[in-house]
Amino acid sequence: MQSDELREAAEPFSGVPGPTAEAFDPVLEVFKRDIDFTLVEKNLRLSTEERAQQLVNATRFLARFRPLVAGPAR
């Protein structure tokens, strides 16, 4: 491919406009007031490896309690 062809292929789809940042949804506003953004910011500061480690830790934690919640096997 030539560089002009690559530029044409990389142009974003402009058929249907999507939601804008200015869009107001009352349902989302209700949920947003209950979000602790300090935790979101803290997680965004982590590296990819640290986030992966958090996921591993959470998975191990949940795996410990899964047998208790699932009950006896049928």
C-alpha positions in Angstrom: 0.0 0.0 0.0 1.1 3.5 -0.7 1.1 6.1 2.1 -2.0 7.9 0.5 -3.9 4.6 0.7 -2.9 4.1 4.3 -4.2 7.6 5.2 -7.5 6.9 3.5 -7.9 3.6 5.3 -7.2 5.2 8.6 -9.9 7.8 8.4 -12.5 7.3 11.1 -16.1 6.2 10.2 -18.2 9.3 10.0 -21.6 7.8 9.1 -23.6 8.0 12.3 -22.7 10.5 15.0 -22.2 8.9 18.4 -23.0 10.4 21.9 -21.1 13.5 22.9 -19.4 14.3 26.1 -22.1 17.0 26.6 -24.9 14.5 26.5 -27.0 14.5 29.7 -28.5 11.2 30.9 -30.4 11.5 34.2 -29.9 7.8 35.0 -26.1 8.1 34.6 -26.1 11.2 36.8 -27.8 9.1 39.6 -25.1 6.4 39.3 -22.2 8.9 39.1 -23.0 10.5 42.4 -22.3 7.1 44.1 -18.9 6.5 42.4 -15.8 7.1 44.5 -13.6 8.8 41.9 -10.6 8.7 44.2 -10.5 4.9 43.7 -10.8 5.3 40.0 -7.9 7.8 39.9 -5.8 5.5 42.2 -6.3 2.6 39.8 -5.5 4.7 36.7 -2.1 5.6 38.3 -1.1 1.9 38.5 1.0 0.3 35.9 -0.4 -2.4 33.7 1.5 -5.0 35.7 0.1 -3.6 39.0 -3.5 -3.8 37.6 -2.9 -7.3 36.4 -1.7 -8.3 39.9 -4.8 -6.7 41.4 -6.9 -8.8 39.1 -5.0 -12.0 40.1 -5.5 -11.1 43.8 -9.2 -10.4 43.4 -9.6 -13.7 41.5 -7.9 -15.7 44.2 -10.0 -14.0 46.9 -13.2 -14.8 45.1 -12.1 -18.4 44.4 -11.8 -18.9 48.1 -15.5 -18.1 48.7 -17.0 -19.7 45.5 -17.5 -23.1 47.1 -19.3 -21.5 50.0 -21.7 -19.7 47.7 -22.3 -22.5 45.2 -23.4 -24.9 47.8 -23.2 -28.7 47.5 -22.7 -30.2 44.0 -25.7 -31.9 42.4 
